């Protein structure tokens, strides 16, 4: 657990930033076919600041992990040479494009087709960022992290929490009266379900593999993390149930808000497990 707490800024970053980016997937899925009134678009665009703030808080947390914030520029200047540089660069590109989308949308100048195309670009860049976050941890010197499960888990968090956050934006903007077509509902629901499944299975398999390594005796490490692991599963299942109800039956902003809080806590606990099972080897 001491190792996990040492990486607290990164745990916050990898919890909030992918979740905020994932909200744009829901927006892109809905914007692809659904047309809102001018007033509803205006409210949606104003509330899009919420997922952007998730990313901003995550960014601030990541700076706390650096000796100096200026080191982020030094890392970004080495793009293509290290997984960390690729992660920061991918996040920077996503944030810039997402901010431009938000500013342009606020002007009210986006046509239906332009909004559809722009939101898809932002969603794809968000997915790329989430993948690169996971890839940054596939280090040969950290045997427990050097697995495809690292990016897989991050994609799961990105879709699971992001879908809920995107639905919250739409629910608040329409005062809970958003009506999705059968196709729109299925697209959002299965994205949400896929994300939850990937997140749950990914974390469970990772924890099982890392805590039963044949190369290292990590029982002492994994033992202190079992409460985090168990509560991650419990909170994820409860959040999925709430999300299921909100997407399939009634998009209650209150229900979605509670579900997002549970998902944020669940993902944060999963990240503590991840950092707590950091077992390095010398090459």
C-alpha positions in Angstrom: 0.0 0.0 0.0 2.9 2.4 0.7 4.0 2.0 -3.0 0.4 2.8 -4.1 0.2 6.0 -1.9 3.6 7.1 -3.3 2.1 7.1 -6.8 -1.1 9.0 -5.6 -0.8 11.8 -8.2 -0.6 9.3 -11.0 -3.5 7.3 -9.6 -5.6 10.5 -9.7 -4.5 11.3 -13.2 -5.2 7.8 -14.6 -8.6 7.8 -12.9 -9.9 11.2 -13.9 -8.3 12.0 -17.3 -9.4 8.9 -19.2 -12.9 9.1 -17.6 -13.3 12.7 -18.8 -12.0 11.8 -22.3 -14.4 8.9 -22.4 -17.4 11.1 -22.1 -16.9 12.3 -25.6 -17.5 8.8 -26.9 -21.1 9.0 -25.6 -21.6 12.4 -27.1 -20.2 11.3 -30.4 -22.5 8.2 -30.5 -25.6 10.3 -29.7 -24.7 13.2 -32.0 -24.2 10.8 -34.9 -27.9 10.4 -35.5 -29.8 12.5 -32.9 -30.7 16.2 -33.5 -31.4 18.4 -30.5 -33.0 21.8 -30.3 -30.8 24.9 -30.4 -31.5 25.4 -26.7 -30.6 21.9 -25.9 -27.4 22.1 -27.9 -26.4 25.2 -26.0 -26.9 23.6 -22.7 -25.0 20.4 -23.8 -22.1 22.6 -25.0 -22.0 24.5 -21.7 -22.0 21.3 -19.7 -19.3 19.8 -21.8 -17.0 21.8 -19.5 -17.5 19.0 -16.9 -15.6 16.2 -18.7 -12.9 18.8 -19.7 -12.6 19.7 -16.0 -12.0 16.0 -15.2 -9.1 16.1 -17.7 -7.8 19.3 -16.2 -7.8 18.0 -12.6 -6.1 14.9 -13.8 -3.5 17.0 -15.6 -2.8 19.1 -12.5 -2.4 15.9 -10.5 0.1 14.5 -13.0 2.2 17.7 -12.6 2.4 17.0 -8.9 4.3 13.8 -9.8 7.0 15.7 -11.6 9.9 17.5 -9.8 8.9 20.5 -11.9 5.9 21.1 -14.3 8.4 22.2 -16.9 9.6 18.6 -17.1 6.4 17.8 -18.9 7.7 19.9 -21.9 11.0 18.1 -21.8 9.2 14.7 -21.9 6.9 15.8 -24.8 10.0 16.9 -26.8 11.1 13.3 -26.9 7.9 12.1 -28.7 8.3 8.7 -30.2 11.3 7.8 -28.1 9.5 6.8 -24.9 6.1 5.5 -24.0 5.7 8.3 -21.4 6.4 10.9 -24.1 3.8 9.4 -26.3 1.3 9.4 -23.5 1.8 13.1 -22.7 1.8 14.0 -26.4 -1.5 12.0 -27.0 -3.1 13.7 -24.0 -1.9 17.1 -25.1 -3.3 16.6 -28.6 -6.6 15.4 -27.2 -7.0 18.3 -24.8 -6.2 20.9 -27.5 -8.7 19.4 -30.0 -11.4 18.9 -27.3 -11.0 22.5 -26.2 -11.2 23.8 -29.7 -14.4 21.7 -30.2 -15.9 23.0 -27.0 -15.1 26.7 -27.9 -16.4 26.4 -31.5 -19.5 24.6 -30.2 -20.2 27.4 -27.7 -20.3 29.9 -30.6 -23.3 28.0 -32.0 -21.8 27.8 -35.4 -21.5 24.0 -35.6 -23.9 22.4 -38.1 -25.3 19.0 -37.5 -22.8 17.3 -39.8 -19.8 19.4 -38.5 -20.7 18.6 -34.9 -21.0 14.9 -35.8 -17.6 14.8 -37.5 -15.8 16.9 -34.9 -17.2 14.9 -31.9 -16.0 11.7 -33.6 -12.5 13.1 -34.0 -12.4 14.1 -30.3 -13.7 10.7 -29.2 -11.1 8.8 -31.3 -8.3 11.0 -30.0 -9.6 10.3 -26.5 -9.5 6.5 -27.1 -5.9 6.8 -28.5 -4.9 8.7 -25.3 -6.4 6.0 -23.1 -4.5 3.3 -25.0 -1.2 5.2 -24.7 -1.7 5.7 -21.0 -1.8 1.9 -20.6 1.1 1.4 -23.0 3.3 3.8 -20.9 3.3 1.2 -18.1 4.4 -1.8 -20.2 7.9 -1.5 -18.9 10.4 -4.5 -19.1 11.7 -3.5 -15.7 8.3 -3.8 -14.0 7.3 -7.4 -14.6 3.8 -7.0 -13.1 2.9 -4.1 -15.4 4.5 -5.4 -18.5 1.4 -7.0 -19.8 -1.3 -6.2 -22.4 -3.7 -5.9 -19.5 -2.3 -2.5 -18.7 -3.8 -0.8 -21.8 -6.8 -3.1 -21.7 -7.8 -2.0 -18.2 -7.4 1.7 -19.2 -9.7 1.3 -22.2 -12.2 -0.4 -19.9 -12.1 2.6 -17.4 -12.3 5.0 -20.4 -15.5 3.4 -21.7 -17.1 2.5 -18.4 -16.9 5.8 -16.5 -16.9 7.9 -19.7 -20.2 6.6 -20.8 -21.8 7.5 -17.5 -20.3 11.0 -17.6 -21.4 11.6 -21.1 -25.0 10.5 -20.2 -24.9 12.8 -17.2 -24.1 15.8 -19.5 -27.0 14.9 -21.8 -29.4 14.2 -18.9 -28.6 17.6 -17.2 -28.9 19.5 -20.5 -32.4 18.0 -21.2 -33.5 17.9 -17.6 -33.8 14.1 -17.7 -36.1 14.2 -20.7 -33.6 12.9 -23.3 -35.1 10.2 -25.5 -32.8 7.9 -27.4 -33.8 5.9 -30.4 -33.4 2.2 -30.2 -30.1 2.4 -32.2 -28.7 5.2 -30.1 -29.7 3.4 -26.8 -28.1 0.2 -28.0 -24.9 1.9 -29.0 -24.5 3.7 -25.7 -25.6 0.7 -23.6 -23.3 -1.8 -25.3 -20.4 0.7 -25.1 -21.1 1.1 -21.4 -21.4 -2.7 -20.8 -18.3 -3.5 -22.8 -16.3 -1.0 -20.8 -17.6 -2.4 -17.5 -16.8 -5.9 -18.6 -13.3 -5.0 -19.8 -12.6 -3.1 -16.6 -13.8 -5.8 -14.2 -12.2 -8.7 -16.0 -9.0 -6.8 -16.6 -8.5 -5.8 -13.0 -9.5 -9.2 -11.7 -7.1 -11.0 -14.0 -4.3 -8.5 -13.4 -4.6 -8.7 -9.6 -4.7 -12.5 -9.7 -1.7 -12.8 -12.0 0.4 -10.1 -10.2 -0.4 -11.4 -6.7 0.4 -15.0 -7.6 3.6 -14.4 -9.5 5.8 -17.5 -9.7 8.9 -15.2 -9.8 8.3 -13.1 -6.7 6.7 -13.6 -3.3 4.2 -10.7 -3.4 1.8 -12.0 -0.8 2.6 -9.2 1.6 2.0 -6.6 -1.1 -1.3 -8.1 -2.4 -2.6 -8.8 1.1 -2.7 -5.1 2.0 -4.5 -4.3 -1.3 -7.3 -6.9 -1.0 -9.8 -4.4 0.6 -9.2 -2.0 -2.4 -9.6 -4.9 -4.8 -12.9 -6.2 -3.2 -14.4 -2.7 -2.9 -13.5 -2.0 -6.6 -15.6 -5.0 -7.6 -18.5 -4.1 -5.3 -18.7 -0.5 -6.3 -18.3 -1.3 -10.0 -21.2 -3.8 -9.9 -23.4 -1.3 -8.1 -22.4 1.5 -10.6 -23.2 -0.8 -13.5 -26.6 -1.5 -12.1 -27.3 2.2 -11.7 -26.0 2.9 -15.2 -28.1 0.1 -16.6 -31.3 1.6 -15.1 -30.4 5.1 -16.3 -29.6 4.1 -19.9 -32.3 1.6 -20.4 -35.2 3.0 -18.3 -34.8 6.5 -17.1 -31.8 8.9 -17.5 -32.0 10.4 -13.9 -29.2 12.9 -13.4 -29.2 12.1 -9.7 -28.7 8.4 -10.4 -26.0 9.0 -13.0 -24.3 11.4 -10.6 -24.2 8.8 -7.9 -23.0 6.1 -10.4 -20.2 8.4 -11.5 -19.0 8.9 -7.9 -19.0 5.2 -7.4 -17.1 4.6 -10.6 -14.5 7.2 -9.8 -13.9 5.7 -6.4 -13.8 2.1 -7.9 -11.3 3.1 -10.6 -9.2 4.9 -8.1 -9.1 1.8 -5.9 -8.1 -0.3 -9.0 -5.3 2.1 -9.7 -4.0 1.9 -6.1 -4.0 -1.9 -6.6 -2.1 -1.4 -9.9 0.6 0.8 -8.4 0.8 -1.2 -5.2 1.7 -4.3 -7.2 4.7 -2.6 -8.8 7.4 -5.3 -8.8 10.6 -4.2 -10.5 13.5 -6.2 -11.8 17.1 -5.3 -12.7 18.1 -5.7 -16.3 
